[in-house]
Amino acid sequence: MSSIETEVPEPQEPTVADLADLADIDDEARALLDPELGVKRNLEALREGGFAFDAVRMLAHALPPRGAVWWAWGCARQAAPDPVPDPVQVCLEATETWLADPTDAHRRAVGKIGNETAEPTPASMAAMAAFLAEGSTALEGQPDTPPPPHVAGKLAGGAISIAALGDDPDTTRELLTLFLGQGFEVGRKAGLWTED
């Protein structure tokens, strides 16, 4: 009896076109993308072309899930009103706990807190992104059920976008610029690009 060795290919990084699909980039924004350039250059083209929200969504999908959650959590924290409402504070603290110590128990706890929030907020969306970044969505003791692919990136991108919109339209552009700059730094630290 002979054995056949099968090589399992390494998972491929998503292409610029894949990221545009995941982020639901519309045709007008897609026209600015160049598959020959790296992720960073395409994100810059979106930002400079007036499609900053598209750049946020695309970057949230390009980042590793934990990096996307960290970015969303930071933006939600910065955009939280002062004083921070209790439900928002609880979500922020639970997400921070998972980020600092990403155990399954912390992941399940942050998911429970995010899911119980009455109204979606950037903080609750970041919490749900943490829950759906890895692990199983099934109850403990049940067979593992992985989260839907790319849902953590969608939630993180949504959290950041809503945080940038805020309550005052006059601050949206400033917040979006700030948050995208922070996202670019997260991308650099995550190794998405090496260029300056």
N, C-alpha and C positions, 0 to 999 in steps of 0.2 A: 504494500500500500504506500503510495507516494503522497507526500504532503506538498501542497502548493502554498508558497509564500505569497501573501498579498500585501503590497505596500499601501498603507493608508496615507493619502496625501495630506499634507499640512493644511489646516484651514486657511483660506485666502482672506487677506484683509479686504474690506469692501472698497470698491473702486469709487471714484468721484461720482460716476453715474449711479452706482448703488446707493450712495449716501444721499444723492439728490432724490432718488425714489423714496427712500425711507423717510426723508424729511418733507415729502410732498411739495417739492419745489415746483413752482409753476413755470410755464414755457418762457415767459419774459425773463425770469431770473436764470433759468437754465441756459439761455442764450449767452450769458456771461461766463459760463463754465467752460474750462478747457481741460479735457482728460489727460493731456500731455503734461499739465502742471500738477504739482502736489496739492494736498488738501489745504495747506495754509494759503497758498496763492489763490486758490479758488474761493476760500472764505473771505480773503481780502477783496477779491473782485466783487463778491456779493455785497459786502459792507460798503465799499466805495461806490457801488452802483445803486445804492439806496434800498438794498434788500437785507438789512441787518437782521430782521426777524428770521429770514430764511437761513442766514449764516448761523444764528443761534441754534436753530433746529438741526442743521446739518452737523455742526460741531458736537452737539449733544449725542448724535448717533456715531460720530467718529471716535469719541472718547471711550475708553473702557467703562463698563457700567458704574463701577465704584467712583471713577473720576467724574462722570456725569452727575452722579448723586452729590458728590462733594461740591461741585460747581453750583448745582441747583440749591443746595442747602445754604451755601454762602450768600447767594443772591437773595434767597428768601429771608435770611437773617438781616441783611442790609436794608431790605425793603419793608421790614415789619414796622408797623406803627409804634409810636412811643406814647404811652406805655404799651408793651406787647400784650395782646389779649392772651388769656390763659390757654385756650386751645392751640394757638399758634406757638406759644412758648413750649408747651408739652411736645408738640411735633418736632420743633427744632432741637429740643434736648434729646429726644429719643433717636433722632437721626444722627445727632452728634455722637451719641453713645455707640451706635452701630459703626459709624465711620472710624471711631477710635479703637473699637474692639469688635470686628465683624463676625461675631459668633451667630449661630443659627437662632439661639434664644433671643439675642438682641434684634436680629432681623425680624423674627416673628412678633416681637413686642412693638417694634416701630410700625409694622404693617397693621397691627391691631389698632394702634393709636391713630394712624393716618386714615384707616377705614372708618373709624367711629366719628371723625370730624363731620359736623353737620353740613358745612359748606366748604367746597374746595378752596384752598388757599395755596399760594406758592409753597408754604411750609408743609401742608398736608400732601401736596403732590410730590414734594421731595421725599417725604416719608414713605409714600407708596412706591416711589422709584427705588428706594432702598430695599423694600420688601421684595420687589420684583426683579432686583438686579441679579439674583442668584438663588440657589436652593430650590425648594419645592413649595408649591402653593397649596398642596394637600394638607389636611389636618395631620398633626403629629400621629405617628403610628400607621398612617395610611400609605399606600404605594406612592412613590415620588411622582409629582406632576410638575415638570419644569414650567416656569413662567413663559408666556408667549414671547417669541423672539422680538427683540428690539423695543419692548414696551417700556423698559426703564429709560431708554433714550427719549422716547416720546414724552413720558411724564416729566423728565428732567427739562427737556426743551420747553414744554408747556409751562412749567414752574418758573423758569427764567423769564420767559416772555411775559407772563402775567405780572411777575415782580417788576419788570421794566415798565409795564403800562401803568402800574400804581393807580392812585386816585387823582393825580394831577397831571393832565396831558402836557403841561409845560415842562415836566421833568422827564418825560419818556425818552427823548433823544439822549439826554445826559446819562440816564441810567443804562440805557441800551449800550451806549459807548463804553461806559464803565464795566458793565457785565461782560461784554464781548472781549474787552481787554483782559479781564480776569480769565475768561475762557481760553484765550490764546495762550496765556501763561500755563494754565492747567494742561493744555495740549502739548506744549513744549516739554513740561515736566513728565508727561505720560509717554514721551518719545514719539509723538505723532509726526514730528518733523525735527530736523536738525539745523535747518537753515535759520539765519538770523532774521 
